[in-house]
Amino acid sequence: LQLKKNKREPIRCAKCQRYGHIARDCIQHHDTCANCTEEHRTSECTNKDLTRCVSCKTDNHASWARTCPELERRCTDLDSRDQGNTMPYY
């Protein structure tokens, strides 16, 4: 059994898939799919084989992917600003 510290992560809007705010505060008028970036809810996506990232604007991964370079960059930035993320213990 391996334990992993639960770090704070950057917030991502569930409506437009962009970082820095939540859906309640989003000013975009339509939902953006986290899988294909088209204008529909992620749960209604029919393009299951197509993945695009809103942040990176690439076809290498979906917006929700943990391997997104933009997410990794933002996590590193947050780690440097949030002392709790850098503490080795819980």
CYANA upper distance limits for C-alpha pairs under 8 A (distance plus 0.5 A):
  5 LYS  CA     88 PRO  CA      8.49
  5 LYS  CA     89 TYR  CA      7.88
  5 LYS  CA     90 TYR  CA      6.96
  7 LYS  CA     84 GLY  CA      8.11
  7 LYS  CA     85 ASN  CA      5.80
  8 ARG  CA     78 LEU  CA      8.38
  8 ARG  CA     85 ASN  CA      7.06
  9 GLU  CA     75 CYS  CA      6.47
  9 GLU  CA     78 LEU  CA      7.60
 10 PRO  CA     19 TYR  CA      7.35
 10 PRO  CA     20 GLY  CA      7.49
 10 PRO  CA     71 LEU  CA      8.11
 10 PRO  CA     74 ARG  CA      6.93
 10 PRO  CA     75 CYS  CA      6.88
 10 PRO  CA     78 LEU  CA      7.56
 11 ILE  CA     19 TYR  CA      6.23
 11 ILE  CA     20 GLY  CA      6.12
 11 ILE  CA     21 HIS  CA      6.66
 11 ILE  CA     22 ILE  CA      7.31
 12 ARG  CA     17 GLN  CA      6.42
 12 ARG  CA     18 ARG  CA      6.03
 12 ARG  CA     19 TYR  CA      4.72
 12 ARG  CA     20 GLY  CA      6.59
 12 ARG  CA     21 HIS  CA      6.62
 12 ARG  CA     22 ILE  CA      6.65
 13 CYS  CA     17 GLN  CA      5.37
 13 CYS  CA     18 ARG  CA      6.01
 13 CYS  CA     19 TYR  CA      6.67
 13 CYS  CA     20 GLY  CA      7.88
 13 CYS  CA     21 HIS  CA      6.08
 13 CYS  CA     22 ILE  CA      4.72
 13 CYS  CA     23 ALA  CA      5.43
 13 CYS  CA     26 CYS  CA      7.72
 14 ALA  CA     22 ILE  CA      7.16
 14 ALA  CA     23 ALA  CA      5.95
 15 LYS  CA     22 ILE  CA      8.34
 15 LYS  CA     23 ALA  CA      5.72
 15 LYS  CA     26 CYS  CA      7.63
 15 LYS  CA     28 GLN  CA      8.33
 15 LYS  CA     30 HIS  CA      7.97
 15 LYS  CA     31 ASP  CA      5.33
 15 LYS  CA     32 THR  CA      6.45
 15 LYS  CA     33 CYS  CA      8.45
 15 LYS  CA     41 ARG  CA      8.29
 16 CYS  CA     23 ALA  CA      8.03
 16 CYS  CA     26 CYS  CA      7.87
 16 CYS  CA     28 GLN  CA      7.21
 16 CYS  CA     30 HIS  CA      8.12
 16 CYS  CA     31 ASP  CA      6.21
 16 CYS  CA     32 THR  CA      5.39
 16 CYS  CA     33 CYS  CA      8.17
 17 GLN  CA     32 THR  CA      7.10
 17 GLN  CA     33 CYS  CA      8.12
 17 GLN  CA     34 ALA  CA      6.73
 17 GLN  CA     54 VAL  CA      7.02
 17 GLN  CA     55 SER  CA      8.34
 17 GLN  CA     63 SER  CA      7.23
 18 ARG  CA     54 VAL  CA      7.37
 18 ARG  CA     55 SER  CA      7.00
 21 HIS  CA     25 ASP  CA      6.95
 21 HIS  CA     26 CYS  CA      7.35
 22 ILE  CA     26 CYS  CA      6.82
 30 HIS  CA     39 GLU  CA      6.87
 30 HIS  CA     40 HIS  CA      7.83
 31 ASP  CA     39 GLU  CA      6.13
 31 ASP  CA     40 HIS  CA      5.81
 31 ASP  CA     41 ARG  CA      6.03
 32 THR  CA     37 THR  CA      5.92
 32 THR  CA     38 GLU  CA      6.14
 32 THR  CA     39 GLU  CA      5.27
 32 THR  CA     40 HIS  CA      6.05
 32 THR  CA     41 ARG  CA      6.70
 32 THR  CA     42 THR  CA      7.75
 33 CYS  CA     37 THR  CA      5.13
 33 CYS  CA     38 GLU  CA      5.97
 33 CYS  CA     39 GLU  CA      6.76
 33 CYS  CA     40 HIS  CA      6.01
 33 CYS  CA     41 ARG  CA      5.70
 33 CYS  CA     42 THR  CA      4.83
 33 CYS  CA     45 CYS  CA      7.45
 34 ALA  CA     42 THR  CA      6.08
 34 ALA  CA     52 ARG  CA      8.30
 34 ALA  CA     53 CYS  CA      7.77
 34 ALA  CA     54 VAL  CA      8.03
 34 ALA  CA     62 ALA  CA      6.71
 34 ALA  CA     63 SER  CA      5.46
 34 ALA  CA     64 TRP  CA      6.67
 35 ASN  CA     42 THR  CA      7.02
 35 ASN  CA     45 CYS  CA      7.92
 35 ASN  CA     47 ASN  CA      8.25
 35 ASN  CA     48 LYS  CA      7.89
 35 ASN  CA     50 LEU  CA      7.55
 35 ASN  CA     51 THR  CA      5.61
 35 ASN  CA     52 ARG  CA      6.59
 35 ASN  CA     53 CYS  CA      7.87
 35 ASN  CA     62 ALA  CA      5.42
 35 ASN  CA     63 SER  CA      6.76
 35 ASN  CA     64 TRP  CA      8.03
 36 CYS  CA     45 CYS  CA      8.21
 36 CYS  CA     47 ASN  CA      7.14
 36 CYS  CA     50 LEU  CA      6.26
 36 CYS  CA     51 THR  CA      5.40
 36 CYS  CA     52 ARG  CA      5.46
 36 CYS  CA     53 CYS  CA      7.89
 36 CYS  CA     62 ALA  CA      7.44
 37 THR  CA     51 THR  CA      8.49
 37 THR  CA     52 ARG  CA      6.61
 37 THR  CA     53 CYS  CA      7.33
 37 THR  CA     54 VAL  CA      6.69
 37 THR  CA     63 SER  CA      8.43
 40 HIS  CA     44 GLU  CA      7.16
 40 HIS  CA     45 CYS  CA      7.48
 41 ARG  CA     45 CYS  CA      7.15
 50 LEU  CA     59 ASP  CA      8.30
 51 THR  CA     59 ASP  CA      6.13
 51 THR  CA     60 ASN  CA      7.49
 51 THR  CA     61 HIS  CA      6.06
 51 THR  CA     62 ALA  CA      5.31
 52 ARG  CA     57 LYS  CA      7.14
 52 ARG  CA     58 THR  CA      6.10
 52 ARG  CA     59 ASP  CA      4.86
 52 ARG  CA     60 ASN  CA      7.15
 52 ARG  CA     61 HIS  CA      6.15
 52 ARG  CA     62 ALA  CA      5.30
 52 ARG  CA     63 SER  CA      7.04
 53 CYS  CA     57 LYS  CA      5.68
 53 CYS  CA     58 THR  CA      6.10
 53 CYS  CA     59 ASP  CA      7.05
 53 CYS  CA     60 ASN  CA      8.11
 53 CYS  CA     61 HIS  CA      6.46
 53 CYS  CA     62 ALA  CA      5.23
 53 CYS  CA     63 SER  CA      4.66
 53 CYS  CA     64 TRP  CA      8.32
 54 VAL  CA     58 THR  CA      8.33
 54 VAL  CA     62 ALA  CA      8.40
 54 VAL  CA     63 SER  CA      6.17
 55 SER  CA     63 SER  CA      7.36
 55 SER  CA     70 GLU  CA      6.98
 56 CYS  CA     68 CYS  CA      8.04
 56 CYS  CA     69 PRO  CA      7.98
 56 CYS  CA     70 GLU  CA      7.08
 61 HIS  CA     65 ALA  CA      6.68
 61 HIS  CA     67 THR  CA      8.33
 61 HIS  CA     68 CYS  CA      7.55
 63 SER  CA     68 CYS  CA      7.94
 64 TRP  CA     68 CYS  CA      8.37
 66 ARG  CA     71 LEU  CA      7.59
 66 ARG  CA     72 GLU  CA      8.28
 67 THR  CA     71 LEU  CA      7.91
 67 THR  CA     72 GLU  CA      7.56
 68 CYS  CA     72 GLU  CA      6.79
 69 PRO  CA     73 ARG  CA      6.53
 70 GLU  CA     74 ARG  CA      6.62
 71 LEU  CA     75 CYS  CA      6.51
 72 GLU  CA     76 THR  CA      6.68
 73 ARG  CA     77 ASP  CA      6.71
 74 ARG  CA     78 LEU  CA      6.54
 75 CYS  CA     79 ASP  CA      6.50
 76 THR  CA     80 SER  CA      6.88
 77 ASP  CA     81 ARG  CA      7.07
 78 LEU  CA     82 ASP  CA      6.33
 78 LEU  CA     85 ASN  CA      8.49
 79 ASP  CA     83 GLN  CA      7.61
 79 ASP  CA     85 ASN  CA      5.83
 79 ASP  CA     86 THR  CA      6.70
 80 SER  CA     86 THR  CA      8.03
 82 ASP  CA     86 THR  CA      7.64
 83 GLN  CA     87 MET  CA      7.09
